[in-house]
Amino acid sequence: MMMLPDALLDALWRAHAGLTLGLLAVALLRRPWRRLAGAQAACALWLLPPWLALATLLPAAGLPALTLPPVSIAAPSGLAALSLPPGDWRALAEALWAAGMLVVIVLHGLTHHRYRRRLQSRGAAGWLAPAGDSPGLLGAWRPRLVLPADFAQRFAADERRWIVAHEATHARRLDNAARLAAAALASLAWFNPLAWWALHALRQDQELACDATVMQRFPGSWRRYGLALLKLDGATGLPPTAAAWQAHHPLKERIMWLKNNAAPRAGTRQAARAMLALGALLGLVAMQTISSAADAAPPARKLKAYEACTKMPRPELPVEVATGEYLLDVTFTIDSDGRPDTLRIQGDRQNIAPLVAAIERSVRAYECKPALAGTEVQQEFKFKID
C-alpha cells in the first residue's frame, strides 16, 4: 500500500496541531471578545486557526543538535542482522484517515444536493425555495439570494428590507466561502471533535455579526427584527455553501444580543484589530518555538526522535567481524532533502573497518525530515558478536 511521503505527513500533523490550538483559543475568547469589541470583532477571531496551522509550516531556523536513540545489535558471528519490519500500522492509519476524509466529503456533497434540489432557479434573480422556508444565500464565490415562495406574503416591507440587507452582508463578508474552507479543514481533521464544533460555532458567529451590521444600519429595530425571526422554526440541513437568515441557532441568545447590541466605538474597534494582529504575531512565534522544540526533542522522547528520521534501516553485519563488543559513535548533518551528509564515525577498537562500512551504508539510507536541514545528529551503535 502506498504511503504518504514523510515530509507531507509531518506537515499535516504540524498543521493539525496549529489548527487545534487556534480552535481552542477561539473557544475560550469568542464570547468575552464579543462582549468587549462586538460581534464583528469576535467573528474575526476565526482567522486564528488557519493562521496558526500555516505558521507551523513556515521554516524555522537555528535548530539545535539532535540525538537519535542508540542502536544495539547482538548476533552470532558471521550472521547478518535483519532490517526493521515495515510500518504496516502507518499504512493502515493513513488508509483509515483517507477513508474518513472521503466519507465526510461525500456527506457534504449529499447535503448540498438535497438542499439544492428543493430550489428552483430564477436566473440572475436567485433561487426560489418552497413556501415556509427561510430566506438565505447559496454559493461560495458568486452567491445568489434564496427567497421562499411566500416571502412577500409572510414578511412586511421593512422585514424584507432587513432580510435582504442581512444576506447582502453575508455576501460581502464571503461567509459562505469561509464556511466552505472550514468544512474542507474539518474533512482533513475529521477525527478532531473541535473541527466539528467549529462548523456550528462559526455559523453562529457569522449570523450575530450580520445581525449587528443590520442593526447598525437600522437602529432601534431590534424588537421587530427579533419578532420576525420567530416567524420561522430555523433552517436545518444547510450545506457549508449556504446561509439562512434564520438558521438553527439559539434564538434566545440571538435576540438578547440584538437587544443589548451597541456598536463599539472607533477606538475600541481599532484596539480590537491591534490586539488580533498582536495575537497572530505571538501565535506565529509560539508555533515556531513549539515546532523547533519538537524537532530537537531529547533522547528520552523516543517517539520524537524516531519521527526525526522516519526510515532508519539497521546495518547488516559483515561476516569477517571478530567476536566481541564494539561501540561506535556516528555524527552527521541532515541536508535539504532529508538525507545524511558529512558523515563521521568513531570507534573504540581496532580493525573496525568492516563495521564502519556497514554503518555508513545504513546511515546513508536514512530518511529524515527536510525541515531539519542543517541539524547535526548524533547516534550510538553498539555491537555484541558471540
Residue pairs with C-beta under 8 A, 6 or more apart in sequence:
1 91
1 95
3 9
3 87
3 90
3 91
3 94
4 12
4 94
6 310
6 311
6 338
6 367
6 369
7 338
7 369
7 370
7 371
9 94
10 307
10 369
10 371
11 56
11 57
12 188
14 56
14 57
14 291
15 53
15 54
15 56
15 57
16 53
16 188
16 189
16 192
17 56
17 287
17 290
18 49
18 52
18 53
18 54
18 55
18 56
18 287
19 49
19 50
19 52
19 53
19 185
19 189
19 192
19 195
20 189
20 192
20 194
21 52
21 283
21 286
21 287
22 48
22 49
22 50
22 51
22 52
22 53
22 283
23 49
23 194
23 195
23 197
23 198
24 194
25 45
25 48
25 49
25 52
25 279
25 283
26 45
26 46
26 48
26 49
26 198
26 201
27 194
27 197
27 201
29 45
30 42
30 45
30 201
30 205
31 42
33 41
33 42
33 45
33 272
34 41
34 42
34 205
34 208
34 257
36 268
36 272
37 264
37 268
37 269
37 271
37 272
38 212
38 261
38 263
38 264
38 268
38 269
38 272
39 205
39 208
39 209
39 211
39 212
39 257
39 261
40 209
40 212
40 213
41 264
41 269
41 272
41 273
41 276
42 205
42 208
42 209
43 173
43 205
43 206
43 208
43 209
44 272
44 273
44 276
45 205
45 276
46 178
46 182
46 198
46 202
46 205
47 276
47 280
48 276
48 279
48 280
48 283
49 185
49 198
50 181
50 185
51 280
51 283
51 284
52 283
52 284
52 287
53 185
55 283
55 284
55 287
55 288
56 287
56 290
56 291
58 284
58 288
59 371
60 288
60 291
60 292
60 295
60 371
62 292
63 292
63 295
63 296
63 372
63 374
63 375
64 296
64 375
65 296
65 375
65 376
65 377
65 378
66 295
66 296
66 297
66 305
66 308
66 372
66 375
66 376
66 377
66 378
67 298
67 299
67 305
67 377
67 378
67 379
68 299
68 305
68 308
68 309
68 312
68 377
68 378
68 379
69 299
69 302
69 305
69 306
69 379
70 379
70 380
70 381
70 382
71 312
71 314
71 315
71 379
71 380
71 381
71 382
72 382
72 384
73 81
73 314
73 315
73 317
73 381
73 382
73 383
73 384
74 383
74 384
74 385
74 386
75 81
75 317
75 384
75 385
75 386
76 385
76 386
77 319
77 321
77 322
77 323
77 385
77 386
78 319
79 317
80 316
80 317
80 319
81 314
81 315
81 316
81 317
82 314
83 313
83 314
83 316
84 312
84 313
84 314
97 190
97 191
100 190
100 191
101 187
101 188
101 190
103 190
104 186
104 187
104 190
105 187
108 183
108 187
108 239
108 240
111 237
111 238
111 239
112 239
112 240
112 241
112 242
114 237
115 138
115 237
115 238
115 239
115 242
116 138
116 239
118 129
118 130
118 133
119 127
119 128
119 129
119 138
119 146
120 127
120 128
121 127
121 128
122 128
124 144
125 144
125 145
126 144
126 145
126 146
126 147
127 138
127 144
127 145
127 146
127 147
128 146
128 147
128 148
128 149
129 135
129 136
129 146
129 147
129 148
129 149
130 148
130 149
131 148
131 149
131 150
132 148
132 150
133 146
133 148
133 235
134 148
134 232
134 234
134 235
134 244
134 245
134 246
134 247
135 145
135 146
135 147
135 148
135 151
135 163
135 167
135 244
135 245
136 145
136 146
136 167
136 235
136 238
136 242
136 243
136 244
136 245
137 143
137 144
137 145
137 146
137 167
137 170
137 171
137 175
137 176
137 242
137 243
138 144
138 146
138 176
138 241
138 242
139 176
139 241
140 176
140 177
140 180
140 240
140 241
141 177
143 170
143 171
143 176
143 241
143 243
145 164
145 167
146 242
146 244
148 154
151 160
152 160
154 231
155 163
155 228
155 231
158 218
158 221
158 224
159 224
159 225
159 228
161 218
162 214
162 218
162 221
162 225
162 228
163 228
163 245
165 213
165 214
165 217
165 218
166 210
166 211
166 213
166 214
166 245
167 243
167 245
169 209
169 210
169 213
169 214
170 176
170 206
170 210
170 243
173 206
173 209
173 210
175 206
175 210
175 243
176 240
176 241
176 242
176 243
178 202
178 206
179 199
179 202
179 203
179 206
179 240
179 241
179 243
180 240
180 241
182 198
182 199
182 202
182 240
183 199
183 240
185 195
186 195
186 196
186 198
186 199
189 195
199 240
203 238
203 243
203 247
203 249
204 249
204 250
206 243
207 243
207 247
207 249
207 254
208 254
208 257
211 225
211 254
211 257
211 258
211 261
212 257
212 261
212 263
214 225
215 221
215 222
215 225
215 258
215 261
216 263
218 225
222 255
222 258
222 259
222 261
223 259
225 258
226 254
226 255
226 258
226 259
229 246
229 251
229 254
229 255
230 251
231 246
232 245
232 246
233 246
234 244
234 246
234 247
234 248
234 249
234 251
235 244
235 246
235 247
235 248
236 248
238 244
238 247
264 272
291 371
294 304
295 304
295 308
295 369
295 371
295 372
295 375
296 375
297 304
297 305
297 308
299 305
306 312
307 369
308 368
308 369
308 372
308 377
309 366
309 367
309 368
309 369
309 377
310 367
310 368
310 369
311 365
311 366
311 367
312 362
312 366
313 362
313 365
313 366
314 362
315 355
315 358
315 359
315 361
315 362
315 381
316 358
316 361
316 362
317 355
317 358
317 383
317 385
318 354
318 355
318 357
318 358
320 354
321 354
321 355
321 383
321 385
322 351
322 385
323 385
323 386
324 349
324 385
325 382
325 383
325 384
325 385
326 347
326 348
326 349
326 352
326 355
326 381
326 382
326 383
326 384
326 385
327 347
327 348
327 349
327 380
327 381
327 382
327 383
328 345
328 346
328 347
328 348
328 352
328 355
328 356
328 359
328 380
328 381
328 382
328 383
329 345
329 346
329 347
329 378
329 379
329 380
329 381
330 343
330 344
330 345
330 359
330 363
330 378
330 379
330 380
330 381
331 343
331 344
331 376
331 377
331 378
331 379
332 340
332 341
332 342
332 343
332 344
332 363
332 376
332 377
333 340
333 341
333 342
333 374
333 375
333 376
333 377
334 340
334 341
334 368
334 369
334 370
334 372
334 373
334 374
334 375
334 377
335 341
335 373
336 370
336 373
337 370
338 367
338 368
338 369
338 370
338 372
338 373
339 364
339 366
339 367
339 368
340 363
340 364
340 366
340 368
340 377
343 360
343 363
343 364
345 356
345 359
345 360
347 355
347 356
355 381
355 383
359 381
363 379
368 377
